[in-house]
Structure formats: structure tokens, C-alpha cells
Amino acid sequence: MKIFLLGAAVGYVLGAKAGRARYDQIVRTYRKAADHPMVQGAAGVVRAKVGEKVGDKVPFIRPQGRNGHRVGQPTVTRA
């Protein structure tokens, strides 16, 4: 347990040193990759294959948009 806590502390410090700029860079890179048409196509194929195997056993969950809201739902903005 002590080793885990030490590792978590070291990871926190190193992550904090990397800073917000690096975090934003990682998020931008992830979003660019996730929004790429080839990735979207592959995800659709995977969803279809899983749907064939699983069928109606698992309820369908709609993907979330970038702002965390469900896709197709209006976004509430505050003035």
C-alpha cells in the first residue's frame, strides 16, 4: 500500500510539473484522433460487430459530445 501511495504521489508531482499546457496538448491530440473519419469508421464497425454478438442483452448508450452532453440534446447556456 505504501508503494502505491508513493507512486501516486510521484505521478501527481510529475503531472503537476508538466502543467496545464501539456494537458491541453494531450486533449487536443486525443480529440483530433477521435474525430478522424477513419477512427469514426472503425468505431462504427466495432459497434456493429459487438451489436451482432451481444444483441439486445446490453442497452444502447448514446455517445457523449465534447461538452459532456448527450449527442442530440440541446446545450443549456448561461448568460
PLY file of the C-alpha trace (Angstrom):
ply
format ascii 1.0
element vertex 79
property float x
property float y
property float z
element edge 78
property int vertex1
property int vertex2
end_header
0.00 0.00 0.00
2.86 2.38 0.81
4.42 1.73 -2.59
1.13 2.56 -4.30
0.82 5.84 -2.38
4.42 6.72 -3.15
3.81 6.02 -6.84
0.65 8.11 -6.82
2.49 10.99 -5.14
5.34 10.85 -7.67
2.85 10.72 -10.55
0.98 13.70 -9.15
4.15 15.78 -8.79
5.40 14.90 -12.27
1.98 15.59 -13.74
1.80 18.94 -11.98
5.22 19.87 -13.33
4.05 19.08 -16.87
1.40 21.76 -16.39
-1.83 22.75 -17.99
-0.26 23.41 -21.39
0.81 19.78 -21.75
-2.60 18.57 -20.58
-4.30 20.76 -23.18
-1.93 19.44 -25.85
-2.78 15.84 -24.93
-6.53 16.60 -25.02
-6.24 18.31 -28.42
-4.32 15.35 -29.82
-6.87 12.88 -28.45
-9.81 14.83 -29.87
-8.13 15.20 -33.25
-7.57 11.44 -33.37
-11.07 10.60 -32.07
-12.70 12.90 -34.64
-10.72 11.47 -37.57
-13.02 9.83 -40.15
-11.01 6.58 -40.18
-11.33 6.25 -36.41
-15.04 7.01 -36.57
-15.46 4.37 -39.28
-13.56 1.77 -37.28
-15.63 2.56 -34.20
-18.81 2.05 -36.23
-17.59 -1.33 -37.44
-16.72 -2.37 -33.89
-20.13 -1.22 -32.61
-21.86 -3.20 -35.36
-19.86 -6.36 -34.63
-20.46 -6.08 -30.89
-24.15 -5.49 -31.58
-24.27 -8.69 -33.64
-22.65 -10.70 -30.86
-24.48 -9.17 -27.91
-27.84 -8.37 -29.47
-30.42 -6.99 -27.05
-28.55 -8.09 -23.93
-27.00 -4.66 -23.30
-28.98 -1.41 -23.50
-27.81 1.10 -26.09
-25.92 4.08 -24.67
-25.69 7.18 -26.81
-22.21 8.69 -27.16
-21.43 11.96 -25.45
-20.38 15.09 -27.26
-17.32 17.15 -26.41
-19.20 19.21 -23.84
-20.31 16.11 -21.92
-23.95 16.33 -23.06
-25.61 13.52 -24.87
-25.45 13.88 -28.64
-28.68 15.30 -29.99
-29.69 17.05 -26.80
-29.72 20.83 -26.67
-26.96 22.50 -24.73
-28.10 24.89 -22.00
-26.02 28.05 -21.88
-25.98 30.50 -19.03
-25.57 34.22 -19.53
0 1
1 2
2 3
3 4
4 5
5 6
6 7
7 8
8 9
9 10
10 11
11 12
12 13
13 14
14 15
15 16
16 17
17 18
18 19
19 20
20 21
21 22
22 23
23 24
24 25
25 26
26 27
27 28
28 29
29 30
30 31
31 32
32 33
33 34
34 35
35 36
36 37
37 38
38 39
39 40
40 41
41 42
42 43
43 44
44 45
45 46
46 47
47 48
48 49
49 50
50 51
51 52
52 53
53 54
54 55
55 56
56 57
57 58
58 59
59 60
60 61
61 62
62 63
63 64
64 65
65 66
66 67
67 68
68 69
69 70
70 71
71 72
72 73
73 74
74 75
75 76
76 77
77 78
